[in-house]
């Protein structure tokens, strides 16, 4: 993954630190002034570290948020997105890695394509199942910040 400029890292780190300190912004308005790259990094790291409050900061404040899952399910609301992540983050057996592959940034919309790998392990550390997916994230400018409006997961490969 390409490195952020030092100022971008500082702004992203400040937002994550605020999250850990309990300052809980809940919409993209809290990301006002951050670049698309910064908000994308916050979103991806929030998934990797199971940080629900940080991920919420990157979501649309509107009701509609489309989430297309690898099994074909389509969730349509922000609340459904959050509930799914609460359940997923509660499972401590998985790890998640990501590699941004492409970005397309416009004035009001931005899309990122990311290759991901998820692994679940048993208590002895043995991988019990893994999956690789293409993750496509679409963000829209909202209240001066970038907000996730579409999350699509497309399977590449799966193991045991």
N, C-alpha and C positions, 0 to 999 in steps of 0.2 A: 504494500500500500504506500502511496506517495505521502511524503511528509508534509505537514502543514507548515506554513510560515510561523515564526515564533509568536507573532501577535494573535494569529488565529488560535493557536494552541492555548494561549493565555486566556482568551475569551471563552473558549470551550471549557477549559479547566475551571474557570470561575463559575460557570453555570453548573457544572457537575458538583463542585464544592458547595455551592449554595444549596443544591439538592440534598447533599449529605448532611448539611447543617440544619436541614428542616425547612428552609425557605422553599415552599412548594408552589411554584407557578404551575398552572394547569393547562395553559394553552400556548399557541405559537406567539402570542403577544409577548411572552417572556423571552422569545428568541429575537425580538425586534433588534435590528441593527447587526445581527450575525449573518455571515455569508451562508449561501446554500451549503458549501463544503463543511462549515462548522456545524450546522444543524444536522446534516447527514452523519457526521462523525458522532455527535451526541446521541443520535438515534441508534446507530449501530452499536456503539459501546454500551448503551442502555440495555440492549438485547443481550449482548455478550455477558454483561455483569448482572443481569436480572434486576435492573433498577427501574421499577414501574413508575416512580415519580418522575424520573428523567425522561422516560419514553413518553409520558403524558404531555410533557412540555413541547414535544415535537408534533403533536397531533392537531388536526383541525379542531376548532372550537365548535364547529357545526355538528349536527347529528349524523350526517352521512359520511361514512368512511368505509370504503370497499376493501375487504380482505379476501383474497382468493387463495385458498389453501391447496397444498400439493395433492390432497385427496379429492379435489374438485368442489369442496364446500365453498359457499360464497356467504360471508358475513357482510352485513350492510351498514352497521352503525358503529359509532365511536364506542358506545357502551359494550357492544358485543366484542369489539377489538380488545378493549381493556379487560373484560372478563376472561377471554381466551388467554391473554398474557398473564393474568393473575394465576390461572391454573398451570400454565406452562412454567412460569417462574418458580412455582412452589416445588416442582420436581427438581431436586438437586443432583440428579444422576447424569445430566447432560452437560456437554461443553459445545460451544458454537464459535466457529471461526468464519471470517469473511474476507473477501478480496474484491474491492471495487474494480469493475472492468470498464465501465463507460459512464459518462455523465453528459447530459444535454441540459443546458441552463438557458432559459429564456427570461423575459422580463417578469412574467407572472407564473410560469410553470417551469418545473425542473424535474428531470427523471434521472435516476441512477440505476444501473444494472450491476448486481453484485453476485459473485459466486460464493455460495456458503457450504459449509460442512458441519453437520451436527453429529455428535457421537454420544451414545448412552453407555454407561459403564456399570458393572456390578460392584458390590462393596470391595472386591479384591482388585478393582481397577481394570478388569478385562472388558474390552469393548463388546457389548451385547447387541448393538445395532448402530448403524450409521446411515446417513443420507447426505446426498449432495443435491443442491437446488440452485436454480437461477432465481434471484430475488430482484424484482423490479419495483422500485419505490417512486411514486410521483408526489411531489410537493407543490403546493400552490401558495402564492403570496397572500398573506392574511394578516391584517392589523400590523403591517410593516415587518412581519417575520415569515419564515417558511413553515408551512404546516402540511403534514402528511395527509393525503386524500385517497391514495390507492396503494395497496401492498399486494403484489401478486407473486406467488411462489410456484415455480414450475420444476417438477422433479427432473433430475439428471440421472441419478443412480442411487440404489439402496443396497444395504448389506444386512446380513443376518438380523 
